[in-house]
Amino acid sequence: MITMEYIDILLFGAVAGIILFRLWSVLGTRTGHEAPPAEAEARRAPTAPAPAADNAPVIAPRPLPNYPAAAARGLADIAGVTRNFDPESFMAGAAMAHERVIEAFAAGDRDELKMMLGDEVYAAFDRAIAAREARGLVASTVVVKAGTPQMVSAALKGRMAEIDVRYEDELIQFSRNAAGETVEGSESAVKRVTDRWTWVRDTRASDPNWKLADTDYGD
């Protein structure tokens, strides 16, 4: 005979079972190896498929303190046809290249210059080095302080990418004759030099390096 007490026990058991099932469905079981909530949520979050390389979106460069907003359009155009172009990386490379050109010119290192200069600029530098050698002079340049280069403008002209950069440095420059006497410049005087250089690159060429195509002194 089923008593009322037995029925009450069954009802309580059923209710407890429902409650436990709901708790388990919400919380799950813990084994001690679960990922933190944020990590677990990230794993569950849907991930958009990466775009194909040929259809990669062109992202306009964000404004940076070392180049003007007026150059943004040119930079976006260059980025649109040059894979992995990054203005910050370019400016870092332009700073190093500027110092290398200055030092190579002082040392008369034509091989180094030929790698970094366009044909016309190299020809001008070569003539200056030859004239110095004809006089038996040895030039020296010491970079006392290299200022942060500033981008002036950027443009894509046909297939050629072109970026103008302004440099302002503090240098010691002098030349000695065959007897070791200083005949030009000063070994102690520091002078401020401002240059505006134009770097170019053929966007369809396999060579990733930019070359110096024009130099201008002063602002």
N, C-alpha and C positions, 0 to 999 in steps of 0.2 A: 504494500500500500504506500503510495506516494504522499508524504505529508507536506504541509505548507512550508515547514522549515527546509525541506529538501528542494522545493521549488525556488525558495528565496536564494539558496546556495547556488543553484543553476543560473538564476538571473544575475546574481552578483558576479559569477564567473564569466558569463558572457559579456557583461559590461566591461569588466577588467580586461578581457581579451581584446575587445574593440579598442580600448584606450591604448593598450600596449602596441597593437598593430599600427595605430596612427602615429604614435611616437616613433616607432621604428621606421615608418615610411618617411617621416620628416627628418629625423636625425641620422638614420642609418646605424650601422654598427661601427665601432671604433676598434682598430687593431693596434694603435700605437704608432703606425707608420703613415698616417694621413698627412697630406700636404696642408699647409696653412690655408685659411679660408680664401685669402686673396689669390694665392697660387692656384687653388682648386677652381676658383671662379674664372681665372685666366685660361685654364685648360678647357673649361666648358665654353668659353666665349668663341663665337664663330670667327674664323680668320678669312679675310678676303684673299683670293688668289693673287699672286704677284703678277704684274703685267708683263707681257712678252717684251723682250729686249728691244725689238723693232718698233714697238708701240709705246715705249716708255714716255710718260707725260713730261712736258717741258715745264720746269718750275722756275719762275722768275726769281733771281737772287734777292735775298732780303737786304735792305739798306744797312750798310756798315759805316762806322765812323771814318774809315780811310778811303772812301770813294763817294762822290756826290750822287745825289738822286738822278741828276741829268744823265749819268752813265748807265742807269738801270736798263734802259731799252736796248742799248748796244750789248750789254752783258747778257741779257735774255736772248738776243739774236745769236750771239756766239754760243751760248749754252745749247741753243736749239740745234746746232749743227756739229757741235763738238762734244763727244761723249765724255762724261766725268769732268767737264770743266767746272772749276770752283774758283771764284774771285779771290778768296782768302789765300788759297794755295798759290795762285798766280802772283799775288802781291808778295808773299814770302819768297818765292823764287826770284821775283824781280829785284828784291832787296839784295839777295845774295849775288845775283848776276851783276848788279851795278858795281859792287865792291870788287868782284873778280875782273871785270873789264878795266877798272881803274888800275888795279895792281898789275894786270897783264900788260897794259899799255906802258906803265912805268918800267917794267922789266923787259919790254920789247919782245914779249912772248907772242909771236905771230900765230903759232899753232892754236894757242888758247883763244886768241881773238877771232880767228877764222871760224871757230865753232859757234861763236856767239853773235857775230856781226853779219849784217847783210852786206852784199857786194860793195855798194857805194861807200858805206861807212868804213868797211875794212880797207878800201883803197885809200881813203883819207888818213886813217890811222897809220897805214903802212908808209905813206909818204912822210908823215911826221916822224916816225921812228927812224926812217932812212936818213932824214935830214939831221937828226940828233946823232946818229951813228957817224955820219960824215964829219961832224965836228968833234968826234971823240968824246962825247958826253955820256955819262951814266946817270939816269934819272932815278929818283926815289920819291915815293909817296907814302905817307903814313896817315891812316885814317884815325883821327883823334876821336871823333864822334860821328857816328852814322845816324842821321835823323830817320824818322819813320817815313817811308815813301808815301806819297799821296796820289791816288788815281785822279787824273784830270778828265779824261774822256775815254769812251769805248765805242767801237763801231764795227759792223760787219760790212765790208765793201766787196761785193761779189763773193768770192771764195776766200778772201783775205780778212782775217780778224786783226784788228788794230787797237792797241791800248796805249794811251799816253800816260806817263808817270812822272811826277815831279819829285826830285831828290834835293835834299839840303843837308850838306855834310860839312864837318870841320876837318880840314886837311893841313898837313905840313908837306910842302912840295919843294924839292930842290934838285939841282943837277951838279955833278962834279966833273972836272976835266980829267985827263989822263994822269995828272999829277996829284989827283985827290983833292983838289981845291974846289970849294963851292963857288960856282960862277953864276948860277941862276937860283933864284928863290932864297929860302932861309931854312936852316935846320931847326929853328926854334919858333919862328913866326907861324901862328895858326890863322888860317884864313877860311872864311865861310864861302862855300861854293854851292851855287844853285844850278841844277841841270833839269832839263825837261827832255826825256827820252821817249821815243816811240818804238814799241815792240810790236812785231807782226808775226803772224803764222798762217800758212796755207792750210785751211781746215780740211782739205782733201788729201793732204800729204800724210805719209805714214810717220814722218818725223814729228814727234810730239813737242819738240823744243821751239821756243820763240826766239826770234832774232832781232837785234837792234837795227832798225832801219833809218833812224834819224836822230840827231842830237841837236839840242839848242841850249844855250847858256843864258842864265838869268830867268826871271819870271816870265 
